[in-house]
Amino acid sequence: MINNAETSDVIKTNNTQGDSEEKNYIFNIIVSANKLQAFLRVVFCEKGVKIDSKEVLNEIKEQGIKYGIKEAEIDAYCKKGEYFRELIVAEGVPVVHGTDAKIEYHFKTENTVEFKEKADGTVDFKNINNILSIEKDGLLCTLTPETEGKNGIDIFGNEILCKQGKTLELPNGKNTYRSPDNLKLFAAADGAIYLNARNIDINTVYTVKSVDHTTGNIDFSGTVVVQGDVRAGFVVKAKDDIVIRGMVEGAMLEAGKDITISNGMNGRDVGSLTAGGTITSKYLENSTIKAGKNVLSDAIINCNVFAGESIVLKGSRGTIIGGECVACESIRAKTIGTKNNIQSKIEINLEKYTELHNNEKNQNIMKKINAEIKSKEKEISELNDKINFIAPFIKKSPENERLYKLLIIKKSETSRAINELKTSILELDHDNKKITDHKIVCSGIIYANTRITIGWLRLAVREDLSYSKLYNDGNDIQISPLLPSDMDLEAR
């Protein structure tokens, strides 16, 4: 056997017919190091020598080469006498090793903090972006499967064994799902990505001890829970809820749903809360507050507050002092203003009410629904007549029985449609509240120097008002004693 680019020198003498002299030549058989190729190199001692291809083939076989011999190429080479070039005389089959499966992660897998530079050249230590978050249906990772290997054969006829690729599986995890071909992993919910040795979990709640320079600002696609405080100057944003177990200083909180603050907020005139749902806080002071639904607190002091539905002061104090509070449905408190006559502005915004009641399209919808209900009630009456007529005859023929069942089914479907239409009317009626339902309710004292606005009407409270409700009756702001039905302090 010839190993590692070995050379076999063959010296030949050629005595052609009619020649009186011998012509010598040398040819070498060279085997590559990987034993997959053999080469022929010819060195002449004299010109005009012709090499017989059989000599080459014999020499190849003498060297133990028996696979992949290129007889046709050797024969053509010898006939043409192109001995100046090297010829591949045998060639094996290369081995093909399998490739290992691999997983490509489509998120940052290393827990590194990234600082950004501000426009003035200083480093922003608040926006360090250390939360790995993803939206629902986002791609987490992709699996590239292993490939199979193929054995090779060297020119000596020996099999070259291949290596097979190692297998891998996509990781499992909470709130994840796989593609039908099991090659991709997706997030089943908005949340934070937690990667461990085997799993990728998506947590819809992101919990931190506090919000300060150790965490930086937070912008998360689920719910944020802060076990401690939110320090001044920081920002917390959440697609769902924000829950603060401690207190909030002069920070900015923004939630797609609700905000809950256990120990209250002092915004220091720069802090703000914005929520698509309800904001609940033990107290609110020197802050800007905007809620899509309700604002619930024990005390609101020197704040600018807007609620899409109601502002409700509950608890032992239940007071509004200073600032401006605006709600679209009701404002309920025990005390509004102070003995020191600090000005407090209280407003019921009736734009939504006015828009609904002046909406011609809304009125037309009501008329169409009522007309459709009457039509279907008439249809029910006709179906009852048919059912009563055919009932005595249902056992006399299968056809009568079939028709009876069809009428019962039709009546049931029509009744269901009527109920759905009536429900839609109730929903419209709920939106179209009476103007007097939009009111200010105070179970204690409204102090003088309080400015009241209800829709297009304004009232400056000159003397303290006790145990009163105020509402716009369409002509004036009415002040009346509270009724038992007015004492419900829950937001409506």
DOVOZA-780878 format. One record per residue (C-alpha): z, y negated, x negated; residue in one letter. Coordinates in steps of 0.02 Angstrom, whole numbers. Example, Ala and Ser with C-alpha at 12.3 -4.5 7.8 and 13.67 -1.06 7.14 Angstrom:
residues 2
> 390	225	-615	A
> 357	53	-684	S
end
This chain:
residues 492
> 0	0	0	M
> -39	-176	-60	I
> 100	-302	-34	N
> 110	-492	-33	N
> -63	-552	-77	A
> -94	-408	-193	E
> -261	-394	-284	T
> -358	-238	-322	S
> -483	-264	-462	D
> -627	-143	-454	V
> -749	-138	-599	I
> -915	-57	-556	K
> -1073	-14	-650	T
> -1237	-14	-560	N
> -1386	80	-632	N
> -1531	39	-518	T
> -1687	146	-519	Q
> -1810	94	-655	G
> -1683	-7	-748	D
> -1638	43	-922	S
> -1482	-63	-924	E
> -1320	-52	-828	E
> -1267	-202	-730	K
> -1080	-226	-712	N
> -985	-321	-576	Y
> -805	-340	-515	I
> -741	-360	-337	F
> -561	-391	-284	N
> -474	-341	-121	I
> -336	-466	-85	I
> -205	-436	52	V
> -114	-584	129	S
> 75	-593	118	A
> 97	-556	304	N
> -23	-406	290	K
> -130	-474	430	L
> -287	-508	327	Q
> -382	-433	180	A
> -510	-534	80	F
> -654	-483	-33	L
> -691	-585	-188	R
> -836	-538	-304	V
> -851	-586	-487	V
> -1016	-546	-573	F
> -1039	-488	-749	C
> -1226	-504	-730	E
> -1346	-582	-608	K
> -1452	-488	-484	G
> -1323	-355	-445	V
> -1325	-282	-269	K
> -1164	-215	-195	I
> -1170	-72	-74	D
> -1062	-102	79	S
> -1005	79	72	K
> -920	43	-94	E
> -823	-98	-14	V
> -775	8	135	L
> -718	149	23	N
> -613	33	-82	E
> -534	-42	74	I
> -488	129	138	K
> -422	181	-32	E
> -300	36	-20	Q
> -231	108	142	G
> -312	-24	252	I
> -364	56	415	K
> -348	-72	555	Y
> -462	-215	599	G
> -595	-176	467	I
> -746	-289	493	K
> -886	-168	450	E
> -1027	-274	524	A
> -974	-428	428	E
> -959	-327	266	I
> -1132	-253	289	D
> -1212	-423	322	A
> -1120	-497	174	Y
> -1185	-365	54	C
> -1364	-374	117	K
> -1372	-563	102	K
> -1289	-559	-68	G
> -1179	-708	-27	E
> -1054	-655	-158	Y
> -1007	-833	-200	F
> -897	-846	-43	R
> -738	-756	3	E
> -752	-634	148	L
> -619	-576	270	I
> -644	-388	273	V
> -499	-337	385	A
> -389	-429	510	E
> -235	-372	608	G
> -161	-436	770	V
> -27	-571	744	P
> 140	-545	828	V
> 184	-668	967	V
> 369	-700	982	H
> 441	-746	1151	G
> 516	-919	1175	T
> 693	-945	1238	D
> 723	-1022	1408	A
> 787	-1200	1402	K
> 866	-1325	1521	I
> 816	-1507	1519	E
> 948	-1625	1588	Y
> 886	-1782	1674	H
> 1045	-1880	1644	F
> 1148	-1933	1495	K
> 1252	-1782	1441	T
> 1355	-1870	1308	E
> 1504	-1973	1362	N
> 1462	-2131	1265	T
> 1501	-2311	1308	V
> 1356	-2433	1304	E
> 1392	-2617	1276	F
> 1263	-2746	1326	K
> 1231	-2914	1248	E
> 1239	-3071	1356	K
> 1109	-3209	1351	A
> 1223	-3314	1241	D
> 1235	-3175	1111	G
> 1411	-3118	1154	T
> 1450	-2938	1202	V
> 1481	-2895	1384	D
> 1637	-2786	1383	F
> 1645	-2772	1573	K
> 1476	-2693	1614	N
> 1495	-2539	1505	I
> 1408	-2424	1629	N
> 1512	-2268	1597	N
> 1485	-2182	1765	I
> 1353	-2047	1778	L
> 1300	-2070	1958	S
> 1154	-2004	2058	I
> 1082	-2026	2231	E
> 1056	-1887	2356	K
> 904	-1777	2315	D
> 901	-1844	2137	G
> 839	-1721	2003	L
> 981	-1659	1892	L
> 897	-1533	1777	C
> 742	-1426	1753	T
> 733	-1246	1691	L
> 589	-1191	1580	T
> 590	-1000	1589	P
> 582	-887	1436	E
> 415	-811	1386	T
> 378	-629	1341	E
> 329	-583	1165	G
> 183	-471	1111	K
> 190	-346	969	N
> 66	-364	828	G
> -24	-239	713	I
> -50	-264	526	D
> -206	-206	432	I
> -115	-48	377	F
> -94	3	559	G
> 92	-37	567	N
> 162	-111	727	E
> 248	-280	708	I
> 388	-293	834	L
> 408	-458	927	C
> 565	-550	980	K
> 589	-574	1167	Q
> 644	-746	1233	G
> 823	-766	1290	K
> 852	-794	1475	T
> 947	-937	1557	L
> 993	-982	1735	E
> 1010	-1151	1818	L
> 1192	-1206	1828	P
> 1281	-1201	1995	N
> 1393	-1338	2061	G
> 1471	-1428	2207	K
> 1353	-1534	2311	N
> 1195	-1469	2226	T
> 1046	-1367	2282	Y
> 899	-1279	2197	R
> 713	-1290	2224	S
> 632	-1137	2307	P
> 569	-1075	2138	D
> 744	-1090	2061	N
> 677	-1202	1923	L
> 752	-1369	1975	K
> 926	-1426	2025	L
> 951	-1574	2141	F
> 1100	-1674	2204	A
> 1145	-1637	2385	A
> 1244	-1800	2402	A
> 1268	-1970	2324	D
> 1403	-1960	2191	G
> 1461	-1944	2012	A
> 1394	-1810	1895	I
> 1522	-1698	1810	Y
> 1450	-1578	1681	L
> 1549	-1433	1611	N
> 1505	-1272	1520	A
> 1431	-1185	1671	R
> 1419	-1305	1817	N
> 1355	-1474	1869	I
> 1465	-1545	2006	D
> 1426	-1697	2112	I
> 1586	-1782	2167	N
> 1566	-1902	2311	T
> 1731	-1985	2264	V
> 1755	-2073	2096	Y
> 1938	-2095	2051	T
> 2009	-2206	1913	V
> 2186	-2259	1868	K
> 2145	-2445	1869	S
> 1998	-2562	1843	V
> 2013	-2660	1682	D
> 1933	-2665	1509	H
> 1956	-2477	1489	T
> 1841	-2441	1636	T
> 1737	-2599	1648	G
> 1648	-2641	1810	N
> 1613	-2498	1930	I
> 1453	-2473	2027	D
> 1456	-2304	2115	F
> 1348	-2219	2246	S
> 1494	-2139	2340	G
> 1676	-2183	2371	T
> 1785	-2267	2238	V
> 1973	-2235	2234	V
> 2079	-2343	2117	V
> 2255	-2274	2094	Q
> 2320	-2437	2022	G
> 2260	-2618	2020	D
> 2095	-2708	2002	V
> 2113	-2844	1872	R
> 2042	-3018	1883	A
> 1860	-3043	1836	G
> 1804	-2864	1869	F
> 1680	-2798	1997	V
> 1692	-2639	2101	V
> 1542	-2586	2205	K
> 1529	-2428	2310	A
> 1395	-2365	2427	K
> 1530	-2292	2540	D
> 1716	-2339	2541	D
> 1832	-2425	2417	I
> 2015	-2377	2418	V
> 2140	-2474	2311	I
> 2315	-2400	2298	R
> 2382	-2553	2206	G
> 2331	-2735	2222	M
> 2176	-2838	2187	V
> 2178	-2997	2084	E
> 2032	-3118	2066	G
> 1901	-2980	2074	A
> 1746	-2944	2178	M
> 1739	-2788	2287	L
> 1584	-2736	2382	E
> 1574	-2580	2492	A
> 1440	-2510	2605	G
> 1574	-2448	2724	K
> 1762	-2489	2723	D
> 1881	-2571	2599	I
> 2066	-2527	2602	T
> 2194	-2615	2489	I
> 2372	-2549	2497	S
> 2464	-2693	2411	N
> 2354	-2839	2458	G
> 2242	-2963	2369	M
> 2261	-3132	2286	N
> 2086	-3190	2247	G
> 2140	-3343	2147	R
> 2001	-3440	2237	D
> 1866	-3334	2152	V
> 1896	-3159	2220	G
> 1795	-3088	2364	S
> 1783	-2935	2477	L
> 1622	-2883	2562	T
> 1611	-2728	2671	A
> 1485	-2658	2793	G
> 1630	-2588	2895	G
> 1814	-2635	2909	T
> 1924	-2721	2779	I
> 2108	-2674	2783	T
> 2235	-2757	2666	S
> 2423	-2787	2668	K
> 2389	-2970	2639	Y
> 2240	-3080	2592	L
> 2265	-3240	2494	E
> 2146	-3368	2418	N
> 1995	-3255	2443	S
> 1825	-3247	2527	T
> 1815	-3103	2651	I
> 1662	-3037	2743	K
> 1666	-2880	2852	A
> 1528	-2806	2958	G
> 1660	-2745	3081	K
> 1845	-2790	3076	N
> 1971	-2873	2960	V
> 2147	-2801	2977	L
> 2296	-2876	2884	S
> 2478	-2929	2897	D
> 2444	-3104	2830	A
> 2289	-3208	2790	I
> 2330	-3361	2684	I
> 2203	-3493	2631	N
> 2053	-3376	2648	C
> 1877	-3395	2715	N
> 1855	-3242	2828	V
> 1707	-3180	2929	F
> 1712	-3024	3039	A
> 1564	-2956	3135	G
> 1685	-2893	3266	E
> 1871	-2941	3262	S
> 2007	-3011	3149	I
> 2173	-2928	3188	V
> 2340	-2979	3111	L
> 2463	-2835	3128	K
> 2634	-2800	3054	G
> 2795	-2897	3039	S
> 2712	-3064	2999	R
> 2542	-3059	3083	G
> 2502	-3234	3027	T
> 2353	-3343	2983	I
> 2390	-3493	2872	I
> 2257	-3616	2815	G
> 2076	-3577	2774	G
> 1944	-3529	2902	E
> 1934	-3369	3005	C
> 1776	-3328	3102	V
> 1750	-3174	3213	A
> 1614	-3128	3336	C
> 1727	-3042	3465	E
> 1911	-3084	3450	S
> 2049	-3150	3337	I
> 2225	-3081	3368	R
> 2383	-3139	3279	A
> 2569	-3172	3302	K
> 2564	-3342	3217	T
> 2422	-3462	3177	I
> 2458	-3612	3066	G
> 2628	-3673	3002	T
> 2765	-3795	3045	K
> 2703	-3904	2902	N
> 2541	-3932	3001	N
> 2430	-3855	2867	I
> 2257	-3857	2944	Q
> 2190	-3688	2997	S
> 2016	-3664	3068	K
> 1991	-3525	3195	I
> 1821	-3486	3267	E
> 1744	-3362	3388	I
> 1558	-3355	3348	N
> 1459	-3327	3508	L
> 1286	-3317	3430	E
> 1276	-3129	3457	K
> 1336	-3147	3638	Y
> 1212	-3287	3673	T
> 1070	-3192	3595	E
> 1104	-3036	3699	L
> 1123	-3128	3864	H
> 973	-3240	3838	N
> 864	-3098	3780	N
> 725	-3079	3908	E
> 670	-2917	3826	K
> 845	-2845	3852	N
> 840	-2890	4036	Q
> 670	-2810	4057	N
> 734	-2650	3978	I
> 875	-2645	4106	M
> 752	-2666	4250	K
> 640	-2527	4186	K
> 786	-2407	4163	I
> 851	-2440	4339	N
> 677	-2413	4412	A
> 661	-2248	4318	E
> 831	-2191	4379	I
> 781	-2224	4561	K
> 619	-2128	4535	S
> 710	-1977	4465	K
> 844	-1982	4600	E
> 704	-1974	4727	K
> 632	-1826	4632	E
> 803	-1740	4640	I
> 808	-1765	4829	S
> 635	-1685	4847	E
> 686	-1539	4736	L
> 842	-1510	4842	N
> 733	-1501	4998	D
> 620	-1371	4918	K
> 767	-1270	4852	I
> 852	-1268	5024	N
> 688	-1216	5107	F
> 651	-1070	4991	I
> 831	-1008	4967	A
> 830	-889	5121	P
> 668	-807	5060	F
> 702	-778	4875	I
> 735	-591	4896	K
> 580	-558	4998	K
> 460	-568	4851	S
> 465	-586	4660	P
> 356	-740	4674	E
> 483	-827	4786	N
> 622	-784	4663	E
> 520	-851	4516	R
> 480	-1013	4609	L
> 664	-1034	4656	Y
> 718	-1019	4473	K
> 586	-1145	4418	L
> 649	-1271	4546	L
> 829	-1249	4487	I
> 777	-1275	4305	I
> 675	-1430	4351	K
> 823	-1502	4447	K
> 938	-1473	4298	S
> 816	-1558	4178	E
> 795	-1707	4295	T
> 984	-1725	4317	S
> 1005	-1725	4129	R
> 872	-1860	4111	A
> 963	-1968	4241	I
> 1127	-1951	4146	N
> 1043	-2004	3984	E
> 968	-2158	4069	L
> 1137	-2206	4142	K
> 1216	-2188	3970	T
> 1088	-2308	3897	S
> 1133	-2434	4032	I
> 1318	-2417	3990	L
> 1276	-2450	3808	E
> 1181	-2608	3855	L
> 1324	-2662	3968	D
> 1444	-2636	3824	H
> 1338	-2750	3715	D
> 1329	-2878	3855	N
> 1514	-2919	3865	K
> 1574	-3061	3973	K
> 1596	-3226	3884	I
> 1781	-3224	3927	T
> 1802	-3060	3829	D
> 1774	-3159	3668	H
> 1944	-3238	3643	K
> 2087	-3291	3530	I
> 2251	-3203	3567	V
> 2416	-3265	3494	C
> 2578	-3176	3540	S
> 2682	-3307	3448	G
> 2642	-3488	3407	I
> 2480	-3580	3372	I
> 2542	-3731	3276	Y
> 2476	-3906	3293	A
> 2332	-3960	3179	N
> 2243	-3795	3210	T
> 2057	-3820	3241	R
> 1985	-3702	3373	I
> 1798	-3668	3395	T
> 1732	-3547	3526	I
> 1543	-3549	3531	G
> 1482	-3727	3561	W
> 1654	-3793	3613	L
> 1791	-3862	3500	R
> 1976	-3895	3523	L
> 2103	-3980	3410	A
> 2278	-3914	3447	V
> 2390	-4067	3464	R
> 2548	-3978	3515	E
> 2613	-3804	3476	D
> 2550	-3668	3594	L
> 2655	-3514	3630	S
> 2608	-3344	3695	Y
> 2430	-3396	3737	S
> 2251	-3340	3741	K
> 2102	-3456	3722	L
> 1925	-3422	3781	Y
> 1763	-3509	3827	N
> 1726	-3495	4014	D
> 1555	-3573	3991	G
> 1614	-3750	4025	N
> 1775	-3776	3929	D
> 1901	-3690	3815	I
> 2032	-3619	3931	Q
> 2213	-3591	3877	I
> 2311	-3465	3980	S
> 2468	-3360	3963	P
> 2449	-3184	3896	L
> 2432	-3037	4013	L
> 2491	-2861	3974	P
> 2310	-2811	3947	S
> 2295	-2945	3811	D
> 2436	-2871	3708	M
> 2333	-2731	3630	D
> 2326	-2786	3448	L
> 2197	-2656	3398	E
> 2020	-2718	3361	A
> 1899	-2684	3499	R
end
